[in-house]
Amino acid sequence: MYSRQAFLEVGGFNEDFISHLEDIDLGFRLRLIGQRCLYVPTAVVEHVVSVGYGVESDRTVYQVQRNVIWMYVSDMPGGLFWRYLPAHVMANLVFLAYYSLRHRARAVWLAKLDALRGLPAFMRRRRALQQARIVSPSDIHHQLDHGWFSPYTLGIHRRRLEHTPQPASIDASER
C-alpha cells in the first residue's frame, strides 16, 4: 500500500504498460524518491481480471517482454544501468530463445521490437525520473536481488510457492 500523495507524485501506474509489471515499475519509482517499499515473497494477489490472459499466452508474453525493457531503461539508476546491462541483455536473449522454442516467437520478437521503438519516450521518462531521484544508486544496489537471472525468474519462484502446502487457517470458532 502506498499513500495517495506518493502514488500521484510518481505519476501513478505507467499507462503505457497496459498490463504486467506496472506494479513493479511503480514500486521502483517510489523507491527512487525515497518511499519505503517491501518485497513480501509469500504475499499473494489474485488478479481476477487477468485470468483471460493465461500464464504464457501471446498477450502475456508480449506485455511482460516489452515492459521489462521499458522498466529497466526508465528506472535503473546511474551506474547500475551500465553495471547490470550485460545481464539484462543476456536475459532478453534467453527469453527470445525460450519463447521462440515454446511457439511464442511472434509475441516475444514483436515485444522486443516494440520495446525498441518505444525507447525514445522511455529515455525522456528516464531523464525526468533520475533527476527527481533522491535515493543513491548504492542504496538501490543493496536492495536488488544480485543473482544474474533472479529478477527475471520471480514468476517461477511464485509458482513454486503456490504449490507449497500452506499452514491451515484457524477458524474463528477454534480460537
MOLIN-V940718 format. One record per run of one state. SS is the DSSP state (A for helix, B for strand, O for the rest). FROM is the first residue (numbers start at 0). TO is the last residue. If there is no record, write none. Layout:
ss & from & to
SS & FROM & TO
SS & FROM & TO
This chain:
ss & from & to
O & 0 & 2
A & 3 & 8
O & 9 & 13
A & 14 & 16
O & 17 & 20
A & 21 & 31
O & 32 & 46
A & 47 & 52
O & 53 & 56
A & 57 & 74
O & 75 & 76
A & 77 & 100
O & 101 & 103
A & 104 & 116
O & 117 & 117
A & 118 & 131
O & 132 & 135
A & 136 & 142
O & 143 & 148
A & 149 & 151
O & 152 & 152
A & 153 & 161
O & 162 & 170
A & 171 & 173
O & 174 & 174
